[in-house]
Amino acid sequence: MTLEELAQDFPNWVIWRGRTSTGPEGWYATRRGASLSEEELSRGMAETISGGDATELLTQLREQGEIGTRLTPATFTE
């Protein structure tokens, strides 16, 4: 999966590649315009997630979606 595909599939996240002096390293995503509450954070939500490659980041993004669907609308703000 490419960076562009991830960004298209997860529009509520800003997705990017990390970079070191030796080149690209790591995949990252941060929620767009969202500040999570202490309650959301304590239930496993994250404002920024990372993976070593696109597949790992995709897994993290899907897990965040699953956690979000388990929370009631009163406790989860997308």
Residue frames relative to the residue before (quaternion, step in Angstrom):
aa qw qx qy qz dx dy dz
M 1.0000 0.0000 0.0000 0.0000 0.00 0.00 0.00
T 0.3470 -0.7529 0.5271 0.1869 3.55 -0.94 0.91
L 0.6826 -0.4557 0.3809 0.4257 3.52 -1.34 0.22
E 0.6658 0.5128 -0.2959 0.4541 3.57 0.92 -0.92
E 0.6497 0.5101 -0.3169 0.4660 3.60 0.99 -0.79
L 0.6396 0.5110 -0.3249 0.4735 3.58 0.96 -0.81
A 0.6599 0.5099 -0.3075 0.4583 3.58 0.90 -0.92
Q 0.6612 0.4963 -0.3076 0.4711 3.59 1.00 -0.76
D 0.7071 0.4683 -0.2626 0.4602 3.59 0.95 -0.86
F 0.7763 0.2285 -0.1159 0.5760 3.59 1.18 -0.53
P 0.0588 -0.8668 0.4947 0.0202 3.61 0.53 1.18
N 0.6399 0.5255 -0.3375 0.4477 3.62 1.18 -0.32
W 0.6712 0.4359 -0.2800 0.5301 3.56 1.33 0.17
V 0.3048 -0.6725 0.6359 0.2248 3.55 -1.22 0.63
I 0.0845 -0.8231 0.5616 -0.0063 3.59 -0.58 1.16
W 0.1041 0.8018 -0.5802 0.0982 3.56 -0.92 0.91
R 0.4466 -0.6400 0.5533 0.2911 3.52 -1.40 0.25
G 0.4056 -0.6746 0.5571 0.2645 3.53 -1.09 0.73
R 0.1469 -0.7855 0.5950 0.0865 3.57 -1.22 0.33
T 0.1172 -0.7507 0.6464 0.0693 3.51 -1.13 0.81
S 0.7196 -0.4209 0.3071 0.4590 3.57 -1.24 -0.06
T 0.6909 0.4608 -0.2777 0.4829 3.59 1.21 -0.40
G 0.7273 -0.4011 0.2371 0.5039 3.60 1.25 0.02
P 0.7833 -0.3123 0.2296 0.4860 3.58 -1.29 -0.28
E 0.0965 0.7843 -0.6071 0.0833 3.54 -1.06 0.80
G 0.8459 0.1214 -0.1244 0.5042 3.56 -0.74 1.09
W 0.2338 -0.7281 0.6318 0.1265 3.51 -1.34 0.53
Y 0.0692 -0.8240 0.5618 -0.0262 3.59 -0.86 0.99
A 0.0359 -0.7748 0.6304 0.0330 3.55 -1.26 0.50
T 0.0749 -0.7695 0.6341 0.0161 3.55 -1.06 0.90
R 0.5255 -0.6416 0.4575 0.3208 3.56 -0.97 0.87
R 0.4262 -0.6870 0.5308 0.2541 3.56 -1.06 0.81
G 0.8888 -0.0466 0.0267 0.4551 3.55 -0.90 0.99
A 0.5903 0.5673 -0.3800 0.4304 3.58 1.09 0.56
S 0.1001 -0.7308 0.6718 0.0682 3.49 -1.12 0.82
L 0.2882 -0.7820 0.5290 0.1602 3.54 -0.58 1.12
S 0.4810 -0.6522 0.5080 0.2918 3.54 -1.18 0.65
E 0.6662 -0.4661 0.3870 0.4348 3.56 -1.29 0.21
E 0.6190 0.5509 -0.3309 0.4516 3.58 1.06 -0.79
E 0.6756 0.4856 -0.2949 0.4699 3.59 0.86 -0.94
L 0.6518 0.5115 -0.3110 0.4655 3.57 0.96 -0.85
S 0.6737 0.4992 -0.3002 0.4548 3.58 0.95 -0.85
R 0.6817 0.4669 -0.2828 0.4871 3.59 1.20 -0.42
G 0.6963 -0.5192 0.2615 0.4210 3.57 1.25 0.25
M 0.4729 0.6441 -0.4632 0.3833 3.57 1.26 0.04
A 0.1174 -0.7848 0.6053 0.0627 3.58 -1.18 0.56
E 0.4402 -0.6855 0.5094 0.2773 3.56 -1.07 0.70
T 0.7782 0.0915 -0.0491 0.6194 3.58 1.13 -0.68
I 0.0653 -0.7852 0.6157 0.0089 3.55 -1.01 0.89
S 0.1233 -0.8008 0.5819 0.0693 3.57 -1.23 0.35
G 0.0710 -0.7676 0.6348 0.0523 3.50 -1.36 0.37
G 0.5783 -0.6062 0.4252 0.3426 3.54 -1.18 0.48
D 0.7820 0.0428 -0.0271 0.6212 3.54 1.25 -0.48
A 0.7415 -0.4182 0.2780 0.4451 3.58 -1.30 0.09
T 0.6422 0.5337 -0.3283 0.4415 3.59 0.99 -0.79
E 0.6529 0.5012 -0.3132 0.4737 3.58 0.96 -0.82
L 0.6584 0.4925 -0.3195 0.4710 3.59 0.94 -0.82
L 0.6156 0.5412 -0.3418 0.4597 3.60 0.99 -0.78
T 0.6352 0.5204 -0.3222 0.4711 3.59 0.97 -0.83
Q 0.6595 0.5046 -0.3040 0.4669 3.59 0.93 -0.90
L 0.6511 0.5151 -0.3164 0.4589 3.60 0.94 -0.87
R 0.6587 0.4980 -0.3073 0.4730 3.58 0.94 -0.84
E 0.6373 0.5220 -0.3261 0.4637 3.59 0.99 -0.81
Q 0.6360 0.5151 -0.3313 0.4695 3.59 0.98 -0.78
G 0.6374 0.5229 -0.3218 0.4656 3.59 1.02 -0.75
E 0.6523 0.5102 -0.3089 0.4678 3.57 0.99 -0.84
I 0.6352 0.5096 -0.3307 0.4769 3.59 0.95 -0.81
G 0.6556 0.5308 -0.3078 0.4401 3.58 0.92 -0.90
T 0.6803 0.4782 -0.3046 0.4643 3.59 0.96 -0.77
R 0.6322 0.5272 -0.3424 0.4530 3.61 1.16 -0.44
L 0.6302 0.5192 -0.3384 0.4678 3.58 1.18 -0.47
T 0.4955 -0.6411 0.4882 0.3242 3.55 -1.07 0.63
P 0.6469 -0.5254 0.3696 0.4110 3.61 -1.14 0.45
A 0.6207 0.5623 -0.3457 0.4230 3.59 1.11 -0.60
T 0.7630 0.3593 -0.2054 0.4965 3.60 1.09 -0.58
F 0.7375 0.3690 -0.2285 0.5174 3.61 1.19 -0.23
T 0.0750 -0.7754 0.6270 0.0110 3.52 -0.81 1.08
E 0.2297 -0.8009 0.5384 0.1261 3.59 -0.54 1.12
